[in-house]
Protein backbone atom coordinates (compact mmCIF):
# COMPACT_ATOMS: atom_id res chain seq x y z
CA UNK A 1 0.00 0.00 0.00
CA UNK A 2 1.12 3.53 -0.71
CA UNK A 3 1.94 5.65 2.36
CA UNK A 4 1.49 9.40 2.51
CA UNK A 5 3.30 11.92 4.75
CA UNK A 6 1.24 13.20 7.67
CA UNK A 7 0.51 16.92 7.93
CA UNK A 8 -1.76 19.15 9.99
CA UNK A 9 -4.27 19.03 7.11
CA UNK A 10 -4.09 15.23 7.22
CA UNK A 11 -5.02 15.26 10.91
CA UNK A 12 -8.01 17.56 10.28
CA UNK A 13 -9.14 15.35 7.40
CA UNK A 14 -8.89 12.18 9.52
CA UNK A 15 -11.04 13.78 12.21
CA UNK A 16 -13.70 14.64 9.63
CA UNK A 17 -13.32 11.20 8.01
CA UNK A 18 -13.90 9.38 11.29
CA UNK A 19 -16.79 11.53 12.56
CA UNK A 20 -18.93 11.44 9.41
CA UNK A 21 -22.27 9.67 9.86
CA UNK A 22 -21.97 8.24 6.36
CA UNK A 23 -19.93 5.12 5.67
CA UNK A 24 -16.62 6.16 4.08
CA UNK A 25 -13.79 3.91 2.94
CA UNK A 26 -10.42 4.58 1.39
CA UNK A 27 -9.28 1.90 -1.01
CA UNK A 28 -6.52 1.15 -3.49
CA UNK A 29 -6.68 -1.13 -6.50
CA UNK A 30 -4.28 -4.06 -6.27
CA UNK A 31 -4.33 -6.20 -9.41
CA UNK A 32 -7.74 -4.69 -10.15
CA UNK A 33 -9.19 -5.61 -6.74
CA UNK A 34 -10.13 -2.69 -4.41
CA UNK A 35 -8.29 -3.27 -1.14
CA UNK A 36 -9.35 -1.30 1.94
CA UNK A 37 -6.73 1.15 3.23
CA UNK A 38 -8.88 2.51 6.03
CA UNK A 39 -12.55 2.86 6.89
CA UNK A 40 -14.37 5.17 9.26
CA UNK A 41 -16.36 3.97 12.26
CA UNK A 42 -19.70 4.19 10.43
CA UNK A 43 -18.40 1.95 7.64
CA UNK A 44 -17.07 -0.59 10.14
CA UNK A 45 -20.37 -0.60 12.06
CA UNK A 46 -22.39 -0.93 8.84
CA UNK A 47 -20.39 -3.54 6.96
CA UNK A 48 -18.29 -5.25 9.65
CA UNK A 49 -19.00 -6.41 13.16
CA UNK A 50 -18.13 -3.04 14.66
CA UNK A 51 -14.95 -4.20 16.33
CA UNK A 52 -12.49 -5.50 13.75
CA UNK A 53 -10.13 -3.48 11.57
CA UNK A 54 -10.94 -3.88 7.91
CA UNK A 55 -7.62 -2.63 6.56
CA UNK A 56 -6.17 -4.96 3.90
CA UNK A 57 -9.52 -6.64 3.16
CA UNK A 58 -11.03 -6.84 -0.30
CA UNK A 59 -13.83 -4.28 -0.48
CA UNK A 60 -15.73 -6.33 -3.06
CA UNK A 61 -15.44 -9.57 -1.08
CA UNK A 62 -16.69 -7.77 2.02
CA UNK A 63 -19.75 -5.88 0.76
CA UNK A 64 -20.65 -6.78 -2.84
CA UNK A 65 -23.35 -9.48 -3.32
CA UNK A 66 -22.38 -12.30 -5.66
CA UNK A 67 -24.98 -11.26 -8.22
CA UNK A 68 -23.61 -7.68 -8.28
CA UNK A 69 -19.93 -8.45 -8.87
CA UNK A 70 -20.01 -7.52 -12.54
CA UNK A 71 -21.43 -4.10 -11.64
CA UNK A 72 -18.72 -3.59 -9.01
CA UNK A 73 -15.98 -4.59 -11.46
CA UNK A 74 -17.22 -1.93 -13.89
CA UNK A 75 -16.92 0.66 -11.12
CA UNK A 76 -13.36 -0.56 -10.45
CA UNK A 77 -12.48 -0.16 -14.12
CA UNK A 78 -13.70 3.43 -14.02
CA UNK A 79 -11.62 4.05 -10.89
CA UNK A 80 -8.57 2.60 -12.62
CA UNK A 81 -9.19 5.02 -15.49
CA UNK A 82 -9.23 7.94 -13.05
CA UNK A 83 -13.00 8.43 -13.24
CA UNK A 84 -15.49 8.95 -10.43
CA UNK A 85 -18.57 6.78 -9.82
CA UNK A 86 -22.09 7.56 -8.69
CA UNK A 87 -24.99 5.13 -8.53
CA UNK A 88 -27.68 3.56 -6.36
CA UNK A 89 -26.36 0.13 -5.39
CA UNK A 90 -27.29 -2.84 -3.23
CA UNK A 91 -24.65 -4.03 -0.78
CA UNK A 92 -24.34 -6.64 1.99
CA UNK A 93 -24.26 -5.20 5.50
CA UNK A 94 -24.08 -6.70 8.96
CA UNK A 95 -27.92 -6.58 8.89
CA UNK A 96 -28.49 -8.00 5.42
CA UNK A 97 -28.78 -6.39 2.02
CA UNK A 98 -29.50 -2.66 1.89
CA UNK A 99 -29.58 0.06 -0.76
CA UNK A 100 -27.04 2.88 -0.86
CA UNK A 101 -26.21 5.96 -2.85
CA UNK A 102 -22.60 5.16 -3.78
CA UNK A 103 -20.12 7.86 -4.74
CA UNK A 104 -16.41 7.42 -5.31
CA UNK A 105 -13.74 10.02 -5.93
CA UNK A 106 -10.38 9.05 -7.39
CA UNK A 107 -7.45 10.92 -5.82
CA UNK A 108 -4.53 9.06 -7.42
CA UNK A 109 -4.15 6.33 -10.01
CA UNK A 110 -6.19 3.41 -8.64
CA UNK A 111 -6.58 5.13 -5.28
CA UNK A 112 -9.99 6.49 -4.20
CA UNK A 113 -12.48 7.25 -1.49
CA UNK A 114 -16.01 5.79 -1.56
CA UNK A 115 -19.03 7.11 0.35
CA UNK A 116 -22.09 4.95 1.02
CA UNK A 117 -25.33 6.68 2.08
CA UNK A 118 -28.04 4.29 3.23
CA UNK A 119 -31.29 5.08 1.38
CA UNK A 120 -33.11 1.79 2.02
CA UNK A 121 -35.91 3.36 4.06
CA UNK A 122 -36.39 6.23 1.62
CA UNK A 123 -36.61 3.90 -1.41
CA UNK A 124 -38.98 1.55 0.41
CA UNK A 125 -41.21 4.48 1.36
CA UNK A 126 -41.22 5.72 -2.24
CA UNK A 127 -42.22 2.27 -3.51
CA UNK A 128 -45.01 2.02 -0.94
CA UNK A 129 -46.29 5.49 -1.81
CA UNK A 130 -46.20 4.65 -5.50
CA UNK A 131 -48.33 1.53 -4.92
CA UNK A 132 -50.69 3.49 -2.68
CA UNK A 133 -51.14 6.20 -5.31
CA UNK A 134 -51.78 3.67 -8.06
CA UNK A 135 -54.42 1.84 -6.00
CA UNK A 136 -56.11 5.07 -4.92
CA UNK A 137 -56.21 6.43 -8.48
CA UNK A 138 -57.58 3.14 -9.84
CA UNK A 139 -60.29 2.87 -7.18
CA UNK A 140 -61.14 6.55 -7.45
CA UNK A 141 -61.50 6.33 -11.24
CA UNK A 142 -63.79 3.29 -10.98
CA UNK A 143 -65.93 4.81 -8.23
CA UNK A 144 -66.21 8.14 -10.05
CA UNK A 145 -67.39 6.33 -13.19
CA UNK A 146 -70.15 4.69 -11.14
CA UNK A 147 -71.17 8.01 -9.56
CA UNK A 148 -71.25 9.81 -12.91
CA UNK A 149 -73.27 7.01 -14.50
CA UNK A 150 -75.87 7.00 -11.72
CA UNK A 151 -76.06 10.81 -11.73
CA UNK A 152 -76.76 10.81 -15.47
CA UNK A 153 -79.38 8.12 -14.95
CA UNK A 154 -81.10 10.21 -12.27
CA UNK A 155 -81.00 13.29 -14.50
CA UNK A 156 -82.70 11.35 -17.30
CA UNK A 157 -85.36 9.63 -15.19
CA UNK A 158 -86.27 12.34 -12.68
CA UNK A 159 -89.18 14.69 -13.41
CA UNK A 160 -88.40 17.01 -10.52
CA UNK A 161 -86.12 19.88 -11.58
CA UNK A 162 -84.51 20.13 -8.13
CA UNK A 163 -83.54 16.46 -8.31
CA UNK A 164 -82.16 16.95 -11.82
CA UNK A 165 -80.12 19.94 -10.63
CA UNK A 166 -78.78 17.96 -7.67
CA UNK A 167 -77.82 15.08 -10.00
CA UNK A 168 -75.96 17.44 -12.33
CA UNK A 169 -74.07 18.84 -9.32
CA UNK A 170 -73.11 15.32 -8.28
CA UNK A 171 -71.90 14.55 -11.81
CA UNK A 172 -69.85 17.76 -12.09
CA UNK A 173 -68.29 17.22 -8.66
CA UNK A 174 -67.39 13.62 -9.54
CA UNK A 175 -65.83 14.73 -12.82
CA UNK A 176 -63.81 17.29 -10.84
CA UNK A 177 -62.45 14.49 -8.64
CA UNK A 178 -61.50 12.53 -11.75
CA UNK A 179 -59.62 15.55 -13.13
CA UNK A 180 -57.86 16.01 -9.79
CA UNK A 181 -56.72 12.38 -9.93
CA UNK A 182 -55.33 12.89 -13.45
CA UNK A 183 -53.60 16.10 -12.36
CA UNK A 184 -52.00 14.22 -9.47
CA UNK A 185 -50.74 11.59 -11.93
CA UNK A 186 -49.25 14.32 -14.12
CA UNK A 187 -47.62 15.99 -11.11
CA UNK A 188 -46.03 12.69 -10.07
CA UNK A 189 -44.65 12.14 -13.57
CA UNK A 190 -43.33 15.69 -14.01
CA UNK A 191 -41.71 15.94 -10.59
CA UNK A 192 -40.19 12.48 -10.96
CA UNK A 193 -38.19 13.55 -14.01
CA UNK A 194 -34.94 15.51 -13.97
CA UNK A 195 -35.34 18.51 -16.27
CA UNK A 196 -32.89 18.92 -19.12
CA UNK A 197 -33.41 22.45 -20.37
CA UNK A 198 -32.88 23.06 -24.06
CA UNK A 199 -34.05 25.57 -26.69
CA UNK A 200 -37.83 25.05 -26.97
CA UNK A 201 -40.12 26.94 -29.33
CA UNK A 202 -42.93 28.21 -27.10
CA UNK A 203 -44.85 29.57 -30.11
CA UNK A 204 -45.13 26.11 -31.67
CA UNK A 205 -46.31 24.66 -28.34
CA UNK A 206 -48.91 27.41 -27.92
CA UNK A 207 -50.26 26.72 -31.42
CA UNK A 208 -50.67 22.99 -30.70
CA UNK A 209 -52.27 23.53 -27.30
CA UNK A 210 -54.70 26.17 -28.58
CA UNK A 211 -55.76 23.87 -31.43
CA UNK A 212 -56.53 21.10 -28.90
CA UNK A 213 -58.35 23.47 -26.52
CA UNK A 214 -60.51 24.86 -29.33
CA UNK A 215 -61.79 21.33 -29.90
CA UNK A 216 -62.32 20.63 -26.19
CA UNK A 217 -63.93 24.01 -25.42
CA UNK A 218 -65.79 25.06 -28.60
CA UNK A 219 -67.75 27.75 -26.73
CA UNK A 220 -64.58 29.59 -25.67
CA UNK A 221 -62.79 32.31 -27.63
CA UNK A 222 -59.02 31.78 -27.61
CA UNK A 223 -56.75 34.27 -29.36
CA UNK A 224 -52.96 34.35 -29.61
CA UNK A 225 -50.37 37.05 -30.13
CA UNK A 226 -46.99 35.39 -30.64
CA UNK A 227 -43.95 35.83 -32.87
CA UNK A 228 -43.26 33.29 -35.60
CA UNK A 229 -40.86 31.49 -33.25
CA UNK A 230 -39.57 32.17 -29.77
CA UNK A 231 -37.02 29.92 -28.07
CA UNK A 232 -36.98 29.60 -24.28
CA UNK A 233 -35.01 27.37 -21.92
CA UNK A 234 -37.47 24.54 -21.16
CA UNK A 235 -38.29 20.88 -21.76
CA UNK A 236 -41.30 18.74 -22.71
CA UNK A 237 -43.18 19.89 -19.58
CA UNK A 238 -43.65 23.30 -21.18
CA UNK A 239 -46.67 21.92 -23.04
CA UNK A 240 -48.18 20.76 -19.74
CA UNK A 241 -47.63 24.23 -18.30
CA UNK A 242 -49.37 25.98 -21.22
CA UNK A 243 -52.21 23.42 -21.21
CA UNK A 244 -52.76 23.88 -17.48
CA UNK A 245 -52.94 27.66 -17.77
CA UNK A 246 -55.38 27.73 -20.68
CA UNK A 247 -57.51 24.91 -19.23
CA UNK A 248 -57.71 26.71 -15.89
CA UNK A 249 -58.60 30.01 -17.55
CA UNK A 250 -61.53 28.41 -19.42
CA UNK A 251 -62.79 25.73 -17.03
CA UNK A 252 -63.23 28.12 -14.09
CA UNK A 253 -64.59 30.94 -16.24
CA UNK A 254 -68.19 32.00 -15.52
CA UNK A 255 -68.54 34.47 -18.42
CA UNK A 256 -71.16 33.75 -21.09
CA UNK A 257 -68.30 33.42 -23.58
CA UNK A 258 -65.01 32.52 -21.87
CA UNK A 259 -62.25 34.53 -23.54
CA UNK A 260 -58.53 33.81 -23.25
CA UNK A 261 -55.64 35.67 -24.86
CA UNK A 262 -52.25 33.95 -25.02
CA UNK A 263 -49.28 36.26 -25.60
CA UNK A 264 -45.59 35.46 -25.93
CA UNK A 265 -42.98 38.12 -26.55
CA UNK A 266 -39.35 39.07 -26.06
CA UNK A 267 -38.66 41.27 -23.04
CA UNK A 268 -34.93 41.80 -23.56
CA UNK A 269 -31.80 39.92 -24.64
CA UNK A 270 -32.14 37.32 -21.89
CA UNK A 271 -35.84 37.17 -21.02
CA UNK A 272 -39.03 36.11 -22.81
CA UNK A 273 -42.50 36.35 -21.34
CA UNK A 274 -45.72 34.33 -21.55
CA UNK A 275 -49.02 35.96 -20.58
CA UNK A 276 -52.41 34.30 -20.21
CA UNK A 277 -55.28 36.79 -19.89
CA UNK A 278 -58.89 35.75 -19.28
CA UNK A 279 -62.24 37.39 -18.58
CA UNK A 280 -63.17 35.09 -15.71
CA UNK A 281 -64.07 35.92 -12.11
CA UNK A 282 -60.43 36.15 -11.07
CA UNK A 283 -58.40 33.86 -8.84
CA UNK A 284 -59.06 34.57 -5.13
CA UNK A 285 -56.26 36.50 -3.45
CA UNK A 286 -55.62 33.74 -0.89
CA UNK A 287 -55.15 31.15 -3.64
CA UNK A 288 -52.86 33.47 -5.65
CA UNK A 289 -50.73 34.12 -2.57
CA UNK A 290 -50.44 30.43 -1.67
CA UNK A 291 -49.40 29.36 -5.18
CA UNK A 292 -46.91 32.20 -5.66
CA UNK A 293 -45.42 31.60 -2.21
CA UNK A 294 -46.56 34.85 -0.58
CA UNK A 295 -48.64 32.91 1.97
CA UNK A 296 -48.04 29.61 3.74
CA UNK A 297 -50.24 26.59 3.09
CA UNK A 298 -52.75 26.04 5.91
CA UNK A 299 -55.92 23.94 6.26
CA UNK A 300 -57.88 27.06 5.27
CA UNK A 301 -55.52 28.29 2.55
CA UNK A 302 -54.31 25.57 0.21
CA UNK A 303 -55.66 26.31 -3.27
CA UNK A 304 -58.57 24.59 -4.98
CA UNK A 305 -56.74 22.25 -7.34
CA UNK A 306 -53.41 21.09 -8.69
CA UNK A 307 -53.39 22.94 -12.03
CA UNK A 308 -51.79 26.13 -10.75
CA UNK A 309 -49.51 24.17 -8.42
CA UNK A 310 -48.26 22.21 -11.42
CA UNK A 311 -47.54 25.51 -13.21
CA UNK A 312 -45.67 26.76 -10.15
CA UNK A 313 -43.55 23.62 -9.81
CA UNK A 314 -42.63 23.56 -13.51
CA UNK A 315 -41.62 27.22 -13.48
CA UNK A 316 -39.50 26.58 -10.39
CA UNK A 317 -37.71 23.78 -12.24
CA UNK A 318 -37.01 26.17 -15.11
CA UNK A 319 -35.82 28.96 -12.85
CA UNK A 320 -38.64 31.08 -14.33
CA UNK A 321 -40.63 33.77 -12.49
CA UNK A 322 -44.39 33.35 -11.98
CA UNK A 323 -46.82 36.12 -11.06
CA UNK A 324 -50.64 36.17 -10.97
CA UNK A 325 -52.53 39.45 -11.22
CA UNK A 326 -56.21 40.32 -10.99
CA UNK A 327 -56.65 43.69 -12.76
CA UNK A 328 -59.31 46.15 -11.61
CA UNK A 329 -61.00 45.61 -14.98
CA UNK A 330 -61.59 41.95 -14.01
CA UNK A 331 -60.25 38.61 -15.11
CA UNK A 332 -56.82 37.20 -14.39
CA UNK A 333 -53.38 37.68 -15.91
CA UNK A 334 -50.78 34.96 -15.36
CA UNK A 335 -47.29 36.13 -16.28
CA UNK A 336 -44.23 33.87 -16.59
CA UNK A 337 -40.75 35.18 -17.37
CA UNK A 338 -38.47 32.56 -18.97
CA UNK A 339 -34.79 32.60 -19.80
CA UNK A 340 -34.40 32.96 -23.55
CA UNK A 341 -32.54 30.17 -25.33
CA UNK A 342 -30.38 31.74 -27.99
CA UNK A 343 -29.00 29.36 -30.59
CA UNK A 344 -25.55 30.40 -31.76
CA UNK A 345 -24.97 30.47 -35.50
C-alpha positions as CSV (number, residue, x, y, z in Angstrom):
1,X,0.0,0.0,0.0
2,X,1.1,3.5,-0.7
3,X,1.9,5.7,2.4
4,X,1.5,9.4,2.5
5,X,3.3,11.9,4.7
6,X,1.2,13.2,7.7
7,X,0.5,16.9,7.9
8,X,-1.8,19.1,10.0
9,X,-4.3,19.0,7.1
10,X,-4.1,15.2,7.2
11,X,-5.0,15.3,10.9
12,X,-8.0,17.6,10.3
13,X,-9.1,15.3,7.4
14,X,-8.9,12.2,9.5
15,X,-11.0,13.8,12.2
16,X,-13.7,14.6,9.6
17,X,-13.3,11.2,8.0
18,X,-13.9,9.4,11.3
19,X,-16.8,11.5,12.6
20,X,-18.9,11.4,9.4
21,X,-22.3,9.7,9.9
22,X,-22.0,8.2,6.4
23,X,-19.9,5.1,5.7
24,X,-16.6,6.2,4.1
25,X,-13.8,3.9,2.9
26,X,-10.4,4.6,1.4
27,X,-9.3,1.9,-1.0
28,X,-6.5,1.2,-3.5
29,X,-6.7,-1.1,-6.5
30,X,-4.3,-4.1,-6.3
31,X,-4.3,-6.2,-9.4
32,X,-7.7,-4.7,-10.1
33,X,-9.2,-5.6,-6.7
34,X,-10.1,-2.7,-4.4
35,X,-8.3,-3.3,-1.1
36,X,-9.3,-1.3,1.9
37,X,-6.7,1.1,3.2
38,X,-8.9,2.5,6.0
39,X,-12.6,2.9,6.9
40,X,-14.4,5.2,9.3
41,X,-16.4,4.0,12.3
42,X,-19.7,4.2,10.4
43,X,-18.4,2.0,7.6
44,X,-17.1,-0.6,10.1
45,X,-20.4,-0.6,12.1
46,X,-22.4,-0.9,8.8
47,X,-20.4,-3.5,7.0
48,X,-18.3,-5.2,9.7
49,X,-19.0,-6.4,13.2
50,X,-18.1,-3.0,14.7
51,X,-14.9,-4.2,16.3
52,X,-12.5,-5.5,13.7
53,X,-10.1,-3.5,11.6
54,X,-10.9,-3.9,7.9
55,X,-7.6,-2.6,6.6
56,X,-6.2,-5.0,3.9
57,X,-9.5,-6.6,3.2
58,X,-11.0,-6.8,-0.3
59,X,-13.8,-4.3,-0.5
60,X,-15.7,-6.3,-3.1
61,X,-15.4,-9.6,-1.1
62,X,-16.7,-7.8,2.0
63,X,-19.7,-5.9,0.8
64,X,-20.7,-6.8,-2.8
65,X,-23.3,-9.5,-3.3
66,X,-22.4,-12.3,-5.7
67,X,-25.0,-11.3,-8.2
68,X,-23.6,-7.7,-8.3
69,X,-19.9,-8.4,-8.9
70,X,-20.0,-7.5,-12.5
71,X,-21.4,-4.1,-11.6
72,X,-18.7,-3.6,-9.0
73,X,-16.0,-4.6,-11.5
74,X,-17.2,-1.9,-13.9
75,X,-16.9,0.7,-11.1
76,X,-13.4,-0.6,-10.4
77,X,-12.5,-0.2,-14.1
78,X,-13.7,3.4,-14.0
79,X,-11.6,4.0,-10.9
80,X,-8.6,2.6,-12.6
81,X,-9.2,5.0,-15.5
82,X,-9.2,7.9,-13.0
83,X,-13.0,8.4,-13.2
84,X,-15.5,9.0,-10.4
85,X,-18.6,6.8,-9.8
86,X,-22.1,7.6,-8.7
87,X,-25.0,5.1,-8.5
88,X,-27.7,3.6,-6.4
89,X,-26.4,0.1,-5.4
90,X,-27.3,-2.8,-3.2
91,X,-24.7,-4.0,-0.8
92,X,-24.3,-6.6,2.0
93,X,-24.3,-5.2,5.5
94,X,-24.1,-6.7,9.0
95,X,-27.9,-6.6,8.9
96,X,-28.5,-8.0,5.4
97,X,-28.8,-6.4,2.0
98,X,-29.5,-2.7,1.9
99,X,-29.6,0.1,-0.8
100,X,-27.0,2.9,-0.9
101,X,-26.2,6.0,-2.8
102,X,-22.6,5.2,-3.8
103,X,-20.1,7.9,-4.7
104,X,-16.4,7.4,-5.3
105,X,-13.7,10.0,-5.9
106,X,-10.4,9.0,-7.4
107,X,-7.5,10.9,-5.8
108,X,-4.5,9.1,-7.4
109,X,-4.1,6.3,-10.0
110,X,-6.2,3.4,-8.6
111,X,-6.6,5.1,-5.3
112,X,-10.0,6.5,-4.2
113,X,-12.5,7.2,-1.5
114,X,-16.0,5.8,-1.6
115,X,-19.0,7.1,0.4
116,X,-22.1,5.0,1.0
117,X,-25.3,6.7,2.1
118,X,-28.0,4.3,3.2
119,X,-31.3,5.1,1.4
120,X,-33.1,1.8,2.0
121,X,-35.9,3.4,4.1
122,X,-36.4,6.2,1.6
123,X,-36.6,3.9,-1.4
124,X,-39.0,1.6,0.4
125,X,-41.2,4.5,1.4
126,X,-41.2,5.7,-2.2
127,X,-42.2,2.3,-3.5
128,X,-45.0,2.0,-0.9
129,X,-46.3,5.5,-1.8
130,X,-46.2,4.6,-5.5
131,X,-48.3,1.5,-4.9
132,X,-50.7,3.5,-2.7
133,X,-51.1,6.2,-5.3
134,X,-51.8,3.7,-8.1
135,X,-54.4,1.8,-6.0
136,X,-56.1,5.1,-4.9
137,X,-56.2,6.4,-8.5
138,X,-57.6,3.1,-9.8
139,X,-60.3,2.9,-7.2
140,X,-61.1,6.6,-7.5
141,X,-61.5,6.3,-11.2
142,X,-63.8,3.3,-11.0
143,X,-65.9,4.8,-8.2
144,X,-66.2,8.1,-10.1
145,X,-67.4,6.3,-13.2
146,X,-70.1,4.7,-11.1
147,X,-71.2,8.0,-9.6
148,X,-71.2,9.8,-12.9
149,X,-73.3,7.0,-14.5
150,X,-75.9,7.0,-11.7
151,X,-76.1,10.8,-11.7
152,X,-76.8,10.8,-15.5
153,X,-79.4,8.1,-14.9
154,X,-81.1,10.2,-12.3
155,X,-81.0,13.3,-14.5
156,X,-82.7,11.4,-17.3
157,X,-85.4,9.6,-15.2
158,X,-86.3,12.3,-12.7
159,X,-89.2,14.7,-13.4
160,X,-88.4,17.0,-10.5
161,X,-86.1,19.9,-11.6
162,X,-84.5,20.1,-8.1
163,X,-83.5,16.5,-8.3
164,X,-82.2,17.0,-11.8
165,X,-80.1,19.9,-10.6
166,X,-78.8,18.0,-7.7
167,X,-77.8,15.1,-10.0
168,X,-76.0,17.4,-12.3
169,X,-74.1,18.8,-9.3
170,X,-73.1,15.3,-8.3
171,X,-71.9,14.6,-11.8
172,X,-69.8,17.8,-12.1
173,X,-68.3,17.2,-8.7
174,X,-67.4,13.6,-9.5
175,X,-65.8,14.7,-12.8
176,X,-63.8,17.3,-10.8
177,X,-62.5,14.5,-8.6
178,X,-61.5,12.5,-11.7
179,X,-59.6,15.6,-13.1
180,X,-57.9,16.0,-9.8
181,X,-56.7,12.4,-9.9
182,X,-55.3,12.9,-13.5
183,X,-53.6,16.1,-12.4
184,X,-52.0,14.2,-9.5
185,X,-50.7,11.6,-11.9
186,X,-49.3,14.3,-14.1
187,X,-47.6,16.0,-11.1
188,X,-46.0,12.7,-10.1
189,X,-44.6,12.1,-13.6
190,X,-43.3,15.7,-14.0
191,X,-41.7,15.9,-10.6
192,X,-40.2,12.5,-11.0
193,X,-38.2,13.6,-14.0
194,X,-34.9,15.5,-14.0
195,X,-35.3,18.5,-16.3
196,X,-32.9,18.9,-19.1
197,X,-33.4,22.4,-20.4
198,X,-32.9,23.1,-24.1
199,X,-34.0,25.6,-26.7
200,X,-37.8,25.1,-27.0
201,X,-40.1,26.9,-29.3
202,X,-42.9,28.2,-27.1
203,X,-44.9,29.6,-30.1
204,X,-45.1,26.1,-31.7
205,X,-46.3,24.7,-28.3
206,X,-48.9,27.4,-27.9
207,X,-50.3,26.7,-31.4
208,X,-50.7,23.0,-30.7
209,X,-52.3,23.5,-27.3
210,X,-54.7,26.2,-28.6
211,X,-55.8,23.9,-31.4
212,X,-56.5,21.1,-28.9
213,X,-58.3,23.5,-26.5
214,X,-60.5,24.9,-29.3
215,X,-61.8,21.3,-29.9
216,X,-62.3,20.6,-26.2
217,X,-63.9,24.0,-25.4
218,X,-65.8,25.1,-28.6
219,X,-67.8,27.8,-26.7
220,X,-64.6,29.6,-25.7
221,X,-62.8,32.3,-27.6
222,X,-59.0,31.8,-27.6
223,X,-56.7,34.3,-29.4
224,X,-53.0,34.3,-29.6
225,X,-50.4,37.0,-30.1
226,X,-47.0,35.4,-30.6
227,X,-44.0,35.8,-32.9
228,X,-43.3,33.3,-35.6
229,X,-40.9,31.5,-33.3
230,X,-39.6,32.2,-29.8
231,X,-37.0,29.9,-28.1
232,X,-37.0,29.6,-24.3
233,X,-35.0,27.4,-21.9
234,X,-37.5,24.5,-21.2
235,X,-38.3,20.9,-21.8
236,X,-41.3,18.7,-22.7
237,X,-43.2,19.9,-19.6
238,X,-43.6,23.3,-21.2
239,X,-46.7,21.9,-23.0
240,X,-48.2,20.8,-19.7
241,X,-47.6,24.2,-18.3
242,X,-49.4,26.0,-21.2
243,X,-52.2,23.4,-21.2
244,X,-52.8,23.9,-17.5
245,X,-52.9,27.7,-17.8
246,X,-55.4,27.7,-20.7
247,X,-57.5,24.9,-19.2
248,X,-57.7,26.7,-15.9
249,X,-58.6,30.0,-17.6
250,X,-61.5,28.4,-19.4
251,X,-62.8,25.7,-17.0
252,X,-63.2,28.1,-14.1
253,X,-64.6,30.9,-16.2
254,X,-68.2,32.0,-15.5
255,X,-68.5,34.5,-18.4
256,X,-71.2,33.8,-21.1
257,X,-68.3,33.4,-23.6
258,X,-65.0,32.5,-21.9
259,X,-62.3,34.5,-23.5
260,X,-58.5,33.8,-23.3
261,X,-55.6,35.7,-24.9
262,X,-52.3,34.0,-25.0
263,X,-49.3,36.3,-25.6
264,X,-45.6,35.5,-25.9
265,X,-43.0,38.1,-26.6
266,X,-39.3,39.1,-26.1
267,X,-38.7,41.3,-23.0
268,X,-34.9,41.8,-23.6
269,X,-31.8,39.9,-24.6
270,X,-32.1,37.3,-21.9
271,X,-35.8,37.2,-21.0
272,X,-39.0,36.1,-22.8
273,X,-42.5,36.4,-21.3
274,X,-45.7,34.3,-21.6
275,X,-49.0,36.0,-20.6
276,X,-52.4,34.3,-20.2
277,X,-55.3,36.8,-19.9
278,X,-58.9,35.7,-19.3
279,X,-62.2,37.4,-18.6
280,X,-63.2,35.1,-15.7
281,X,-64.1,35.9,-12.1
282,X,-60.4,36.2,-11.1
283,X,-58.4,33.9,-8.8
284,X,-59.1,34.6,-5.1
285,X,-56.3,36.5,-3.4
286,X,-55.6,33.7,-0.9
287,X,-55.1,31.2,-3.6
288,X,-52.9,33.5,-5.6
289,X,-50.7,34.1,-2.6
290,X,-50.4,30.4,-1.7
291,X,-49.4,29.4,-5.2
292,X,-46.9,32.2,-5.7
293,X,-45.4,31.6,-2.2
294,X,-46.6,34.8,-0.6
295,X,-48.6,32.9,2.0
296,X,-48.0,29.6,3.7
297,X,-50.2,26.6,3.1
298,X,-52.7,26.0,5.9
299,X,-55.9,23.9,6.3
300,X,-57.9,27.1,5.3
301,X,-55.5,28.3,2.6
302,X,-54.3,25.6,0.2
303,X,-55.7,26.3,-3.3
304,X,-58.6,24.6,-5.0
305,X,-56.7,22.2,-7.3
306,X,-53.4,21.1,-8.7
307,X,-53.4,22.9,-12.0
308,X,-51.8,26.1,-10.7
309,X,-49.5,24.2,-8.4
310,X,-48.3,22.2,-11.4
311,X,-47.5,25.5,-13.2
312,X,-45.7,26.8,-10.1
313,X,-43.6,23.6,-9.8
314,X,-42.6,23.6,-13.5
315,X,-41.6,27.2,-13.5
316,X,-39.5,26.6,-10.4
317,X,-37.7,23.8,-12.2
318,X,-37.0,26.2,-15.1
319,X,-35.8,29.0,-12.8
320,X,-38.6,31.1,-14.3
321,X,-40.6,33.8,-12.5
322,X,-44.4,33.4,-12.0
323,X,-46.8,36.1,-11.1
324,X,-50.6,36.2,-11.0
325,X,-52.5,39.4,-11.2
326,X,-56.2,40.3,-11.0
327,X,-56.7,43.7,-12.8
328,X,-59.3,46.2,-11.6
329,X,-61.0,45.6,-15.0
330,X,-61.6,42.0,-14.0
331,X,-60.3,38.6,-15.1
332,X,-56.8,37.2,-14.4
333,X,-53.4,37.7,-15.9
334,X,-50.8,35.0,-15.4
335,X,-47.3,36.1,-16.3
336,X,-44.2,33.9,-16.6
337,X,-40.7,35.2,-17.4
338,X,-38.5,32.6,-19.0
339,X,-34.8,32.6,-19.8
340,X,-34.4,33.0,-23.6
341,X,-32.5,30.2,-25.3
342,X,-30.4,31.7,-28.0
343,X,-29.0,29.4,-30.6
344,X,-25.6,30.4,-31.8
345,X,-25.0,30.5,-35.5
